[in-house]
């Protein structure tokens, strides 16, 4: 029995320093988790970073700190951690390679959120994909197209290929191309088109609308007509004002040069379905 207690005392003397050192590391790590991570989270929340990015950064730092604490405690207790680190590194590389695309999309999503490149409600266009952002998910975003179709776009596509955000600015410019005849009075046509645009409440006075010749041919010219509207009014103004501008040009032409409407009834049946 005496031998047992002597051996126990020797072991206690041998490992007491290691145990106390490990306890000190745990205590310091607990203090760091409590008084470093929490203030950092509050600081990020008060900044301009999106909440999802704040949560990702804080949780990543917490996990990294926990790993450091565990490894430090094992080393203090005399456990050989070299092989453990090798195994963890190998496993991490294998997981990273298998989830490479997923991690890329997740990182790209953080970039989109952190720099506020887009938000829910924005109308964006990337390649052939165009629609209104309805959801921003960790790995992709959801677009609702003009014909009510749902499109899922990976975040890495937006960051890698780029995209156009049509609604991020308060105003947008609309443009129409109108062909005119070589015999038409260009000055009168341009003045009438600008006057017609100013008569529409959706058209901004500043910058003022303008019309100019974009193409010049022997038999016709092409007028480019531009006007600025609020971003919310742009789609409707772009679609609806084309007919009004075309009718304005028609009214400037002499009656003799206008095509006569057909008065002969058509015998063709209108197809149904």
C-alpha positions as protocol buffer text, in pm:
chain_id: "A"
residue {
  index: 1
  type: UNK
  ca { x: 0 y: 0 z: 0 }
}
residue {
  index: 2
  type: UNK
  ca { x: 283 y: 236 z: 85 }
}
residue {
  index: 3
  type: UNK
  ca { x: 437 y: 168 z: -252 }
}
residue {
  index: 4
  type: UNK
  ca { x: 109 y: 260 z: -422 }
}
residue {
  index: 5
  type: UNK
  ca { x: 85 y: 592 z: -241 }
}
residue {
  index: 6
  type: UNK
  ca { x: 445 y: 670 z: -314 }
}
residue {
  index: 7
  type: UNK
  ca { x: 392 y: 608 z: -685 }
}
residue {
  index: 8
  type: UNK
  ca { x: 74 y: 816 z: -679 }
}
residue {
  index: 9
  type: UNK
  ca { x: 258 y: 1101 z: -509 }
}
residue {
  index: 10
  type: UNK
  ca { x: 538 y: 1086 z: -767 }
}
residue {
  index: 11
  type: UNK
  ca { x: 285 y: 1094 z: -1051 }
}
residue {
  index: 12
  type: UNK
  ca { x: 106 y: 1386 z: -888 }
}
residue {
  index: 13
  type: UNK
  ca { x: 431 y: 1576 z: -854 }
}
residue {
  index: 14
  type: UNK
  ca { x: 520 y: 1493 z: -1214 }
}
residue {
  index: 15
  type: UNK
  ca { x: 189 y: 1593 z: -1371 }
}
residue {
  index: 16
  type: UNK
  ca { x: 76 y: 1866 z: -1132 }
}
residue {
  index: 17
  type: UNK
  ca { x: 244 y: 2134 z: -1339 }
}
residue {
  index: 18
  type: UNK
  ca { x: 92 y: 2001 z: -1660 }
}
residue {
  index: 19
  type: UNK
  ca { x: -255 y: 1985 z: -1509 }
}
residue {
  index: 20
  type: UNK
  ca { x: -230 y: 2336 z: -1368 }
}
residue {
  index: 21
  type: UNK
  ca { x: -101 y: 2461 z: -1704 }
}
residue {
  index: 22
  type: UNK
  ca { x: -391 y: 2295 z: -1886 }
}
residue {
  index: 23
  type: UNK
  ca { x: -638 y: 2447 z: -1639 }
}
residue {
  index: 24
  type: UNK
  ca { x: -482 y: 2789 z: -1696 }
}
residue {
  index: 25
  type: UNK
  ca { x: -514 y: 2749 z: -2075 }
}
residue {
  index: 26
  type: UNK
  ca { x: -881 y: 2653 z: -2038 }
}
residue {
  index: 27
  type: UNK
  ca { x: -942 y: 2955 z: -1815 }
}
residue {
  index: 28
  type: UNK
  ca { x: -772 y: 3193 z: -2056 }
}
residue {
  index: 29
  type: UNK
  ca { x: -959 y: 3041 z: -2347 }
}
residue {
  index: 30
  type: UNK
  ca { x: -1292 y: 3081 z: -2167 }
}
residue {
  index: 31
  type: UNK
  ca { x: -1215 y: 3445 z: -2097 }
}
residue {
  index: 32
  type: UNK
  ca { x: -1118 y: 3500 z: -2461 }
}
residue {
  index: 33
  type: UNK
  ca { x: -1440 y: 3337 z: -2583 }
}
residue {
  index: 34
  type: UNK
  ca { x: -1648 y: 3552 z: -2353 }
}
residue {
  index: 35
  type: UNK
  ca { x: -1470 y: 3887 z: -2375 }
}
residue {
  index: 36
  type: UNK
  ca { x: -1334 y: 3875 z: -2730 }
}
residue {
  index: 37
  type: UNK
  ca { x: -1592 y: 3705 z: -2950 }
}
residue {
  index: 38
  type: UNK
  ca { x: -1899 y: 3876 z: -2801 }
}
residue {
  index: 39
  type: UNK
  ca { x: -1761 y: 4233 z: -2831 }
}
residue {
  index: 40
  type: UNK
  ca { x: -1642 y: 4154 z: -3182 }
}
residue {
  index: 41
  type: UNK
  ca { x: -1993 y: 4037 z: -3277 }
}
residue {
  index: 42
  type: UNK
  ca { x: -2146 y: 4358 z: -3136 }
}
residue {
  index: 43
  type: UNK
  ca { x: -1889 y: 4567 z: -3323 }
}
residue {
  index: 44
  type: UNK
  ca { x: -1968 y: 4392 z: -3650 }
}
residue {
  index: 45
  type: UNK
  ca { x: -2343 y: 4430 z: -3591 }
}
residue {
  index: 46
  type: UNK
  ca { x: -2300 y: 4805 z: -3550 }
}
residue {
  index: 47
  type: UNK
  ca { x: -2099 y: 4823 z: -3871 }
}
residue {
  index: 48
  type: UNK
  ca { x: -2235 y: 4811 z: -4227 }
}
residue {
  index: 49
  type: UNK
  ca { x: -2177 y: 4437 z: -4262 }
}
residue {
  index: 50
  type: UNK
  ca { x: -2485 y: 4225 z: -4323 }
}
residue {
  index: 51
  type: UNK
  ca { x: -2611 y: 4012 z: -4029 }
}
residue {
  index: 52
  type: UNK
  ca { x: -2538 y: 3686 z: -4211 }
}
residue {
  index: 53
  type: UNK
  ca { x: -2177 y: 3789 z: -4269 }
}
residue {
  index: 54
  type: UNK
  ca { x: -2145 y: 3896 z: -3904 }
}
residue {
  index: 55
  type: UNK
  ca { x: -2270 y: 3558 z: -3784 }
}
residue {
  index: 56
  type: UNK
  ca { x: -2034 y: 3373 z: -4018 }
}
residue {
  index: 57
  type: UNK
  ca { x: -1726 y: 3569 z: -3904 }
}
residue {
  index: 58
  type: UNK
  ca { x: -1805 y: 3542 z: -3532 }
}
residue {
  index: 59
  type: UNK
  ca { x: -1882 y: 3170 z: -3543 }
}
residue {
  index: 60
  type: UNK
  ca { x: -1573 y: 3098 z: -3753 }
}
residue {
  index: 61
  type: UNK
  ca { x: -1349 y: 3278 z: -3502 }
}
residue {
  index: 62
  type: UNK
  ca { x: -1516 y: 3095 z: -3213 }
}
residue {
  index: 63
  type: UNK
  ca { x: -1457 y: 2758 z: -3377 }
}
residue {
  index: 64
  type: UNK
  ca { x: -1095 y: 2844 z: -3458 }
}
residue {
  index: 65
  type: UNK
  ca { x: -1033 y: 2956 z: -3099 }
}
residue {
  index: 66
  type: UNK
  ca { x: -1182 y: 2633 z: -2962 }
}
residue {
  index: 67
  type: UNK
  ca { x: -953 y: 2426 z: -3184 }
}
residue {
  index: 68
  type: UNK
  ca { x: -650 y: 2624 z: -3062 }
}
residue {
  index: 69
  type: UNK
  ca { x: -752 y: 2574 z: -2698 }
}
residue {
  index: 70
  type: UNK
  ca { x: -799 y: 2198 z: -2738 }
}
residue {
  index: 71
  type: UNK
  ca { x: -463 y: 2155 z: -2912 }
}
residue {
  index: 72
  type: UNK
  ca { x: -286 y: 2369 z: -2650 }
}
residue {
  index: 73
  type: UNK
  ca { x: -439 y: 2165 z: -2365 }
}
residue {
  index: 74
  type: UNK
  ca { x: -335 y: 1835 z: -2525 }
}
residue {
  index: 75
  type: UNK
  ca { x: 19 y: 1960 z: -2572 }
}
residue {
  index: 76
  type: UNK
  ca { x: 33 y: 2078 z: -2211 }
}
residue {
  index: 77
  type: UNK
  ca { x: -75 y: 1733 z: -2092 }
}
residue {
  index: 78
  type: UNK
  ca { x: 204 y: 1575 z: -2293 }
}
residue {
  index: 79
  type: UNK
  ca { x: -9 y: 1431 z: -2570 }
}
residue {
  index: 80
  type: UNK
  ca { x: 169 y: 1412 z: -2905 }
}
residue {
  index: 81
  type: UNK
  ca { x: -36 y: 1638 z: -3132 }
}
residue {
  index: 82
  type: UNK
  ca { x: 177 y: 1623 z: -3446 }
}
residue {
  index: 83
  type: UNK
  ca { x: 3 y: 1314 z: -3581 }
}
residue {
  index: 84
  type: UNK
  ca { x: -336 y: 1457 z: -3475 }
}
residue {
  index: 85
  type: UNK
  ca { x: -271 y: 1778 z: -3665 }
}
residue {
  index: 86
  type: UNK
  ca { x: -164 y: 1578 z: -3969 }
}
residue {
  index: 87
  type: UNK
  ca { x: -486 y: 1376 z: -3962 }
}
residue {
  index: 88
  type: UNK
  ca { x: -696 y: 1690 z: -3916 }
}
residue {
  index: 89
  type: UNK
  ca { x: -517 y: 1868 z: -4200 }
}
residue {
  index: 90
  type: UNK
  ca { x: -561 y: 1571 z: -4433 }
}
residue {
  index: 91
  type: UNK
  ca { x: -929 y: 1542 z: -4345 }
}
residue {
  index: 92
  type: UNK
  ca { x: -972 y: 1915 z: -4395 }
}
residue {
  index: 93
  type: UNK
  ca { x: -815 y: 1903 z: -4740 }
}
residue {
  index: 94
  type: UNK
  ca { x: -1033 y: 1608 z: -4840 }
}
residue {
  index: 95
  type: UNK
  ca { x: -1349 y: 1781 z: -4721 }
}
residue {
  index: 96
  type: UNK
  ca { x: -1250 y: 2109 z: -4886 }
}
residue {
  index: 97
  type: UNK
  ca { x: -1189 y: 1935 z: -5221 }
}
residue {
  index: 98
  type: UNK
  ca { x: -1519 y: 1749 z: -5207 }
}
residue {
  index: 99
  type: UNK
  ca { x: -1707 y: 2066 z: -5116 }
}
residue {
  index: 100
  type: UNK
  ca { x: -1507 y: 2303 z: -5335 }
}
residue {
  index: 101
  type: UNK
  ca { x: -1802 y: 2426 z: -5540 }
}
residue {
  index: 102
  type: UNK
  ca { x: -2021 y: 2461 z: -5233 }
}
residue {
  index: 103
  type: UNK
  ca { x: -1755 y: 2655 z: -5044 }
}
residue {
  index: 104
  type: UNK
  ca { x: -1700 y: 2878 z: -5348 }
}
residue {
  index: 105
  type: UNK
  ca { x: -2070 y: 2961 z: -5364 }
}
residue {
  index: 106
  type: UNK
  ca { x: -2082 y: 3025 z: -4990 }
}
residue {
  index: 107
  type: UNK
  ca { x: -1782 y: 3259 z: -5005 }
}
residue {
  index: 108
  type: UNK
  ca { x: -1931 y: 3439 z: -5304 }
}
residue {
  index: 109
  type: UNK
  ca { x: -2256 y: 3484 z: -5110 }
}
residue {
  index: 110
  type: UNK
  ca { x: -2063 y: 3648 z: -4827 }
}
residue {
  index: 111
  type: UNK
  ca { x: -1904 y: 3886 z: -5077 }
}
residue {
  index: 112
  type: UNK
  ca { x: -2244 y: 3981 z: -5219 }
}
residue {
  index: 113
  type: UNK
  ca { x: -2385 y: 4044 z: -4872 }
}
residue {
  index: 114
  type: UNK
  ca { x: -2081 y: 4215 z: -4721 }
}
residue {
  index: 115
  type: UNK
  ca { x: -2048 y: 4471 z: -4999 }
}
residue {
  index: 116
  type: UNK
  ca { x: -2425 y: 4505 z: -5047 }
}
residue {
  index: 117
  type: UNK
  ca { x: -2401 y: 4435 z: -5418 }
}
residue {
  index: 118
  type: UNK
  ca { x: -2764 y: 4327 z: -5424 }
}
residue {
  index: 119
  type: UNK
  ca { x: -3067 y: 4305 z: -5198 }
}
residue {
  index: 120
  type: UNK
  ca { x: -3406 y: 4138 z: -5200 }
}
residue {
  index: 121
  type: UNK
  ca { x: -3626 y: 4328 z: -5445 }
}
residue {
  index: 122
  type: UNK
  ca { x: -3347 y: 4430 z: -5684 }
}
residue {
  index: 123
  type: UNK
  ca { x: -3383 y: 4353 z: -6054 }
}
residue {
  index: 124
  type: UNK
  ca { x: -3058 y: 4205 z: -6182 }
}
residue {
  index: 125
  type: UNK
  ca { x: -2932 y: 4062 z: -6510 }
}
residue {
  index: 126
  type: UNK
  ca { x: -2648 y: 3816 z: -6558 }
}
residue {
  index: 127
  type: UNK
  ca { x: -2600 y: 3671 z: -6903 }
}
residue {
  index: 128
  type: UNK
  ca { x: -2935 y: 3538 z: -7020 }
}
residue {
  index: 129
  type: UNK
  ca { x: -3081 y: 3543 z: -6668 }
}
residue {
  index: 130
  type: UNK
  ca { x: -3285 y: 3844 z: -6560 }
}
residue {
  index: 131
  type: UNK
  ca { x: -3535 y: 3882 z: -6278 }
}
residue {
  index: 132
  type: UNK
  ca { x: -3622 y: 4027 z: -5940 }
}
residue {
  index: 133
  type: UNK
  ca { x: -3432 y: 3891 z: -5638 }
}
residue {
  index: 134
  type: UNK
  ca { x: -3679 y: 3720 z: -5405 }
}
residue {
  index: 135
  type: UNK
  ca { x: -3440 y: 3529 z: -5176 }
}
residue {
  index: 136
  type: UNK
  ca { x: -3070 y: 3540 z: -5092 }
}
residue {
  index: 137
  type: UNK
  ca { x: -2961 y: 3195 z: -4976 }
}
residue {
  index: 138
  type: UNK
  ca { x: -2616 y: 3079 z: -4856 }
}
residue {
  index: 139
  type: UNK
  ca { x: -2523 y: 2916 z: -5187 }
}
residue {
  index: 140
  type: UNK
  ca { x: -2747 y: 3078 z: -5448 }
}
residue {
  index: 141
  type: UNK
  ca { x: -3008 y: 3345 z: -5503 }
}
residue {
  index: 142
  type: UNK
  ca { x: -3364 y: 3308 z: -5629 }
}
residue {
  index: 143
  type: UNK
  ca { x: -3484 y: 3524 z: -5918 }
}
residue {
  index: 144
  type: UNK
  ca { x: -3844 y: 3576 z: -6029 }
}
residue {
  index: 145
  type: UNK
  ca { x: -3852 y: 3646 z: -6402 }
}
residue {
  index: 146
  type: UNK
  ca { x: -4094 y: 3874 z: -6587 }
}
residue {
  index: 147
  type: UNK
  ca { x: -4294 y: 3570 z: -6704 }
}
residue {
  index: 148
  type: UNK
  ca { x: -4328 y: 3442 z: -6344 }
}
residue {
  index: 149
  type: UNK
  ca { x: -4056 y: 3176 z: -6365 }
}
residue {
  index: 150
  type: UNK
  ca { x: -3828 y: 3094 z: -6070 }
}
residue {
  index: 151
  type: UNK
  ca { x: -3454 y: 3082 z: -6145 }
}
residue {
  index: 152
  type: UNK
  ca { x: -3182 y: 2970 z: -5902 }
}
residue {
  index: 153
  type: UNK
  ca { x: -2846 y: 3135 z: -5973 }
}
residue {
  index: 154
  type: UNK
  ca { x: -2528 y: 3017 z: -5794 }
}
residue {
  index: 155
  type: UNK
  ca { x: -2355 y: 3298 z: -5606 }
}
residue {
  index: 156
  type: UNK
  ca { x: -2023 y: 3217 z: -5775 }
}
residue {
  index: 157
  type: UNK
  ca { x: -2179 y: 3288 z: -6116 }
}
residue {
  index: 158
  type: UNK
  ca { x: -2273 y: 3640 z: -6011 }
}
residue {
  index: 159
  type: UNK
  ca { x: -1934 y: 3714 z: -5855 }
}
residue {
  index: 160
  type: UNK
  ca { x: -1730 y: 3545 z: -6129 }
}
residue {
  index: 161
  type: UNK
  ca { x: -1920 y: 3658 z: -6438 }
}
residue {
  index: 162
  type: UNK
  ca { x: -2058 y: 3985 z: -6307 }
}
residue {
  index: 163
  type: UNK
  ca { x: -2413 y: 4113 z: -6323 }
}
residue {
  index: 164
  type: UNK
  ca { x: -2612 y: 4430 z: -6385 }
}
residue {
  index: 165
  type: UNK
  ca { x: -2824 y: 4568 z: -6101 }
}
residue {
  index: 166
  type: UNK
  ca { x: -3102 y: 4766 z: -6268 }
}
residue {
  index: 167
  type: UNK
  ca { x: -3255 y: 4905 z: -5948 }
}
residue {
  index: 168
  type: UNK
  ca { x: -2960 y: 5010 z: -5735 }
}
residue {
  index: 169
  type: UNK
  ca { x: -2968 y: 5372 z: -5863 }
}
residue {
  index: 170
  type: UNK
  ca { x: -3262 y: 5610 z: -5808 }
}
residue {
  index: 171
  type: UNK
  ca { x: -3296 y: 5707 z: -6176 }
}
residue {
  index: 172
  type: UNK
  ca { x: -3255 y: 5536 z: -6513 }
}
residue {
  index: 173
  type: UNK
  ca { x: -3236 y: 5648 z: -6873 }
}
residue {
  index: 174
  type: UNK
  ca { x: -3482 y: 5525 z: -7134 }
}
residue {
  index: 175
  type: UNK
  ca { x: -3405 y: 5533 z: -7506 }
}
residue {
  index: 176
  type: UNK
  ca { x: -3609 y: 5484 z: -7821 }
}
residue {
  index: 177
  type: UNK
  ca { x: -3491 y: 5456 z: -8183 }
}
residue {
  index: 178
  type: UNK
  ca { x: -3733 y: 5607 z: -8434 }
}
residue {
  index: 179
  type: UNK
  ca { x: -3681 y: 5596 z: -8813 }
}
residue {
  index: 180
  type: UNK
  ca { x: -3770 y: 5915 z: -9005 }
}
residue {
  index: 181
  type: UNK
  ca { x: -3783 y: 5982 z: -9375 }
}
residue {
  index: 182
  type: UNK
  ca { x: -3522 y: 6182 z: -9558 }
}
residue {
  index: 183
  type: UNK
  ca { x: -3791 y: 6440 z: -9641 }
}
residue {
  index: 184
  type: UNK
  ca { x: -3899 y: 6491 z: -9279 }
}
residue {
  index: 185
  type: UNK
  ca { x: -3811 y: 6812 z: -9097 }
}
residue {
  index: 186
  type: UNK
  ca { x: -3557 y: 6689 z: -8841 }
}
residue {
  index: 187
  type: UNK
  ca { x: -3561 y: 7003 z: -8628 }
}
residue {
  index: 188
  type: UNK
  ca { x: -3940 y: 6998 z: -8600 }
}
residue {
  index: 189
  type: UNK
  ca { x: -3939 y: 6624 z: -8530 }
}
residue {
  index: 190
  type: UNK
  ca { x: -3682 y: 6654 z: -8251 }
}
residue {
  index: 191
  type: UNK
  ca { x: -3864 y: 6947 z: -8090 }
}
residue {
  index: 192
  type: UNK
  ca { x: -4200 y: 6766 z: -8104 }
}
residue {
  index: 193
  type: UNK
  ca { x: -4055 y: 6447 z: -7953 }
}
residue {
  index: 194
  type: UNK
  ca { x: -3894 y: 6633 z: -7664 }
}
residue {
  index: 195
  type: UNK
  ca { x: -4218 y: 6825 z: -7603 }
}
residue {
  index: 196
  type: UNK
  ca { x: -4414 y: 6499 z: -7597 }
}
residue {
  index: 197
  type: UNK
  ca { x: -4174 y: 6349 z: -7341 }
}
residue {
  index: 198
  type: UNK
  ca { x: -4199 y: 6653 z: -7116 }
}
residue {
  index: 199
  type: UNK
  ca { x: -4578 y: 6617 z: -7121 }
}
residue {
  index: 200
  type: UNK
  ca { x: -4544 y: 6280 z: -6944 }
}
residue {
  index: 201
  type: UNK
  ca { x: -4527 y: 6306 z: -6564 }
}
residue {
  index: 202
  type: UNK
  ca { x: -4285 y: 6012 z: -6543 }
}
residue {
  index: 203
  type: UNK
  ca { x: -4016 y: 6194 z: -6742 }
}
residue {
  index: 204
  type: UNK
  ca { x: -3773 y: 6397 z: -6532 }
}
residue {
  index: 205
  type: UNK
  ca { x: -3698 y: 6757 z: -6622 }
}
residue {
  index: 206
  type: UNK
  ca { x: -3336 y: 6719 z: -6512 }
}
residue {
  index: 207
  type: UNK
  ca { x: -3151 y: 6578 z: -6695 }
}
residue {
  index: 208
  type: UNK
  ca { x: -3367 y: 6709 z: -6978 }
}
residue {
  index: 209
  type: UNK
  ca { x: -3485 y: 6470 z: -7251 }
}
residue {
  index: 210
  type: UNK
  ca { x: -3313 y: 6500 z: -7585 }
}
residue {
  index: 211
  type: UNK
  ca { x: -3332 y: 6373 z: -7942 }
}
residue {
  index: 212
  type: UNK
  ca { x: -3046 y: 6339 z: -8189 }
}
residue {
  index: 213
  type: UNK
  ca { x: -2965 y: 6168 z: -8517 }
}
residue {
  index: 214
  type: UNK
  ca { x: -2799 y: 5833 z: -8457 }
}
residue {
  index: 215
  type: UNK
  ca { x: -2797 y: 5699 z: -8816 }
}
residue {
  index: 216
  type: UNK
  ca { x: -2791 y: 5883 z: -9148 }
}
residue {
  index: 217
  type: UNK
  ca { x: -2885 y: 5714 z: -9474 }
}
residue {
  index: 218
  type: UNK
  ca { x: -2985 y: 5820 z: -9823 }
}
residue {
  index: 219
  type: UNK
  ca { x: -3346 y: 5719 z: -9778 }
}
residue {
  index: 220
  type: UNK
  ca { x: -3397 y: 5746 z: -9403 }
}
residue {
  index: 221
  type: UNK
  ca { x: -3251 y: 5867 z: -9078 }
}
residue {
  index: 222
  type: UNK
  ca { x: -3278 y: 5719 z: -8727 }
}
residue {
  index: 223
  type: UNK
  ca { x: -3349 y: 5946 z: -8432 }
}
residue {
  index: 224
  type: UNK
  ca { x: -3238 y: 5840 z: -8086 }
}
residue {
  index: 225
  type: UNK
  ca { x: -3468 y: 5983 z: -7819 }
}
residue {
  index: 226
  type: UNK
  ca { x: -3356 y: 5972 z: -7454 }
}
residue {
  index: 227
  type: UNK
  ca { x: -3529 y: 6059 z: -7129 }
}
residue {
  index: 228
  type: UNK
  ca { x: -3460 y: 6000 z: -6759 }
}
residue {
  index: 229
  type: UNK
  ca { x: -3718 y: 5854 z: -6523 }
}
residue {
  index: 230
  type: UNK
  ca { x: -3733 y: 5726 z: -6168 }
}
residue {
  index: 231
  type: UNK
  ca { x: -3614 y: 5366 z: -6153 }
}
residue {
  index: 232
  type: UNK
  ca { x: -3959 y: 5243 z: -6051 }
}
residue {
  index: 233
  type: UNK
  ca { x: -4119 y: 5414 z: -6355 }
}
residue {
  index: 234
  type: UNK
  ca { x: -3859 y: 5303 z: -6609 }
}
residue {
  index: 235
  type: UNK
  ca { x: -4009 y: 4971 z: -6731 }
}
residue {
  index: 236
  type: UNK
  ca { x: -4355 y: 5116 z: -6794 }
}
residue {
  index: 237
  type: UNK
  ca { x: -4222 y: 5435 z: -6953 }
}
residue {
  index: 238
  type: UNK
  ca { x: -3987 y: 5238 z: -7180 }
}
residue {
  index: 239
  type: UNK
  ca { x: -4274 y: 5023 z: -7305 }
}
residue {
  index: 240
  type: UNK
  ca { x: -4559 y: 5275 z: -7323 }
}
residue {
  index: 241
  type: UNK
  ca { x: -4396 y: 5587 z: -7465 }
}
residue {
  index: 242
  type: UNK
  ca { x: -4276 y: 5426 z: -7788 }
}
residue {
  index: 243
  type: UNK
  ca { x: -4626 y: 5435 z: -7939 }
}
residue {
  index: 244
  type: UNK
  ca { x: -4682 y: 5793 z: -7824 }
}
residue {
  index: 245
  type: UNK
  ca { x: -4356 y: 5908 z: -7980 }
}
residue {
  index: 246
  type: UNK
  ca { x: -4435 y: 5727 z: -8305 }
}
residue {
  index: 247
  type: UNK
  ca { x: -4777 y: 5894 z: -8323 }
}
residue {
  index: 248
  type: UNK
  ca { x: -4609 y: 6231 z: -8264 }
}
residue {
  index: 249
  type: UNK
  ca { x: -4393 y: 6177 z: -8571 }
}
residue {
  index: 250
  type: UNK
  ca { x: -4694 y: 6070 z: -8779 }
}
residue {
  index: 251
  type: UNK
  ca { x: -4883 y: 6390 z: -8693 }
}
residue {
  index: 252
  type: UNK
  ca { x: -4595 y: 6603 z: -8825 }
}
residue {
  index: 253
  type: UNK
  ca { x: -4616 y: 6453 z: -9173 }
}
residue {
  index: 254
  type: UNK
  ca { x: -4847 y: 6600 z: -9436 }
}
residue {
  index: 255
  type: UNK
  ca { x: -5176 y: 6417 z: -9480 }
}
residue {
  index: 256
  type: UNK
  ca { x: -5092 y: 6340 z: -9843 }
}
residue {
  index: 257
  type: UNK
  ca { x: -4784 y: 6142 z: -9741 }
}
residue {
  index: 258
  type: UNK
  ca { x: -4965 y: 5927 z: -9489 }
}
residue {
  index: 259
  type: UNK
  ca { x: -5084 y: 5583 z: -9602 }
}
residue {
  index: 260
  type: UNK
  ca { x: -5459 y: 5563 z: -9650 }
}
residue {
  index: 261
  type: UNK
  ca { x: -5631 y: 5317 z: -9417 }
}
residue {
  index: 262
  type: UNK
  ca { x: -5790 y: 5022 z: -9594 }
}
residue {
  index: 263
  type: UNK
  ca { x: -6172 y: 5044 z: -9617 }
}
residue {
  index: 264
  type: UNK
  ca { x: -6221 y: 4708 z: -9787 }
}
residue {
  index: 265
  type: UNK
  ca { x: -6344 y: 4448 z: -9537 }
}
residue {
  index: 266
  type: UNK
  ca { x: -6130 y: 4139 z: -9514 }
}
residue {
  index: 267
  type: UNK
  ca { x: -6286 y: 3802 z: -9588 }
}
residue {
  index: 268
  type: UNK
  ca { x: -6025 y: 3614 z: -9392 }
}
residue {
  index: 269
  type: UNK
  ca { x: -6137 y: 3445 z: -9081 }
}
residue {
  index: 270
  type: UNK
  ca { x: -5947 y: 3524 z: -8769 }
}
residue {
  index: 271
  type: UNK
  ca { x: -5791 y: 3204 z: -8639 }
}
residue {
  index: 272
  type: UNK
  ca { x: -5886 y: 3103 z: -8287 }
}
residue {
  index: 273
  type: UNK
  ca { x: -5688 y: 2932 z: -8019 }
}
